[in-house]
Amino acid sequence: MRTDWFVHDRFGMFVHFGLYAVAARHEWVMNREEIEAERYARYADVFDPDLFDAAALARTAKQAGARYVVLTAKHHEGFCLWDTATTDFSAAEALMAMCRELQPHMIVNDRLGIPGDLVTPEQYQPSRPLERDGVPVLWEACQTAPRDAALFAAIGEWMHRHRRAVHGAGPSAFTAPSGVTYTQRGDRLYACLFDWPFGLLHLPDLAGRVRFARLLHDGSELRMREIPQAQQAFNMNPAAPPPGTLTLTLPTRKPEVALPVIELLLWDSP
């Protein structure tokens, strides 16, 4: 399938670049400020991207851990970043047909207003895998980030140590506790800890399913156990969580990484 690589790679960089760079306010400036086409066209007369460096942009994306880059070669205002004699194309169906003819393996999202290969939630992360009429659909969340070299370097540093929790990983059927999000790749379950628990992390329905647990950033082993159901809360002994719960003992201090991730090696892959 043409989307197989997309499902595996999972993390890319989306770059807005066009006449709105001259306005320097927002890529949707023509739409949001209701600028008439004749007035907006003046930006084309002064658009001179003489310092545009595609190679530097690609390096930044790669160093941040991104596996692909999307460039807005034509945004809502219709300005094309390539020489073309087909700017009279206005029908979405005709544009889609042209894309499929020229590049049969091209992935097309839903921004044409007609069904494509994937849907694109904007500026939010879905709380669960997306479905349409009960059928799972492929999706790509678009989150705006400033053009900040330090930010992309920080993302790259995190990806260097935690890329196994992203590339090739997808949603998991296991239910994560509060403050934790799961991704899974075969027999590897990844727990992303948005909240750092004090001492113990209780993972429901994972007792007897995990053969090894470790922090992903440094590979250090985490002690795991199933607390006896008869155990009562007393002093430093916690009360037993619900049956089937796996309990991990964590370092008291949160690791010095932006988002700690625990790798759980399962006895059986799904």
C-alpha positions, 0 to 999 in steps of 0.5 A: 500500500502507498501509505505503508511508509507513512504509517511506519515513519509517523513523524514529519515536518510540515513547512508553510512557505508562500506569499504570506511569508511577506505579510509575516503574520500567518499563512492564512492571512488572506483568508482571516483578514479577508484581503481581496485577491487584487490587493493580495497579489501585490505580495507576488511582486516583492516575493524574493526568497533569495535566502531560502535554503532547502538543504538546511531545512531538510537537515533541521528536519532530519536532526529533529528526528522527522522522516519526511517533510511536507512543503506547501507548494500551493496554499489557500491563496492559490500562489504556486511555488513552481512554474505552471500553466494550469492555475485555472484548475479550481475543481478539487476532483480535477486536482486529485485526478491530476495528482494521481496521474502524475504521481500514482504513489502520492499520499493526499490528505483531506484538505481538498474537501473530498476523501483522500488517503488520510484525515488531518486534525489541526492543532490538537491530538486525538484522544484515541484512534480516529474512525469514520462510520466505525472504520479506523482511518489513517490520520496525521495531526498538524501541530504548529511550532515556531521556527526555533533551532533550539526547539528542533534540536531539543526534539532531535535529542529526545528522538535520538534516545526514544525513536523506538517509541515513535517510528514503526509504533502505533496505538495499543489495545492495552489501557494506560493509567492516568498521565500515561500514553501507550504506543506499541510495536510488536512485542514492545509496549512503550509507556510515555509518562506525562506525569511522573509518579512518586515511587510506583507506577501501576499498570492495569492488566499487564501482570504476567505479560511483561518479561522486562522493563527499562527506561528507554533513554538510558536502558536502566532496568526497572523492578517489576512485581505483582503486589499480593491482593491480601496486602493492606496499606501500612507505613511504606507498604502500599495497598494492593491495586486491582487484580492483574496490575503490574507495579513498577518501582521508579526512581524518586527523581524524574529523569532529565528528559523532556518526556520519560518513556518506559519500554516494556518487553512483552512475552507475546506480541499481539 
